[in-house]
Amino acid sequence: GKVFSVEDSAVCEKCFNARIPKCGKCNNGITSGQSLFALDKKWHPDCFVCTFCEKKLGGSFVQSNGFPYCSKCAPSSSISCAACNKPIVDRVVQAFDKNWHVDCFTCT
């Protein structure tokens, strides 16, 4: 496999990839160029988008349950899905004393 040089040491590809910070949305490595730091995560600038409408977010965003939103889409309540923990900003399924996104409420 490939060998990388990190701080004057030879590192295998697996260990090199483990050291690269991962994007908060796509989970791909952030290796060069610009990145953002928000919500305790690093992001590719093109990945830092509203969780609901996917509009690219600049310096202004609203945080709800650890996810970024534009001010237009920010949930007015903090209802989150029992399956994925993301806020529910549209239709909700209520079952077993929990709230679910329609697409997340599936047969196990």
N, C-alpha and C positions, 0 to 999 in steps of 0.2 A: 504494500500500500504506500501511499504518499507519506512523506515526512516533512514536518514544518519546523521552522526555527522560531522559538519563543524564548525571549530573554536569555539568549545564548545557550539554549538547550534544544535537543532534538525531541520533537513531540509527534506521536502518531496522529493520523487523521481523526480518529475517534476522540482522542483527548483534546485535540485542537478545537474540534467542533463543540465539545462540551464547555469550552472556555468562552466561546463567542456569545455575547448577549443576544437573546432572542426577542423578536418583535412581539409586543403585547397583543397583536391581532393575528398575524399570519404565522407566527412562531418560527419564521425563518431567521437565520442569523443576520445580525447587523454588523457587517465587516468593514465598510468604509462609507464615506459620504456623510450626509447630515442624518441626524436622528433626533427624536424628541424624548424628553423624559417627563412623564405625567402618570398619575395614579400608581406610583411606585413601579413603573415599567418603562422600558425603552420602546420606541415605536419608529418604524419607517414613516417619514412625513406623509406619504400617500396612504398609509394604513391607519393614521389617526383620524378616524371618521366617526360620525354619529352612529351609534349602535342601531338606531331605527331607520333613518333615511339614507345613511352612508354618505352624507355631505361631508366634504373635507373640513376639518376643524382647524381654525387658526389658533390664536392665543386665547380665545374665549370659548369655554365649554361648561356644561353642567355635568356633575358627577352624580350618579345614582347607583347604589349597590356595586360600586367599583367599575362601572362602565361609563364611557363618555357619551354625551348627547349634545346636540345643538340646543339652543334655548327654545326653539319651536317644538322639538320632540321630547324635551325633558319630561319624564313622568311626573304627574302631579301627586302621585302616591308612591309608596315604596313597596308595592305588591311585586313579589318576585316568584318566578316559576319554581315549582318543587323539583323539577328535573334538571334544568340547566342553571338555575339561580339568576338568570338575567331578568331585568324588570319586564313586566307585562304592560305594554302600552296600547294594546288593541284588544281583541276578543280574548276572553278568559274562560277556561273550563274549571269549574269548582267541583272537586270530588275528594272523598276521603279526608275532609277538613283541610284541604290544600288547594292552591291555585296553580294552574298549568297553562302554558301556551297551547293553542289548539294542536300545533304540530308536534309538541313534546308529549302530549297525552296519548300514549300508545300501549298496546298490549305487551306485556313482558313475557 
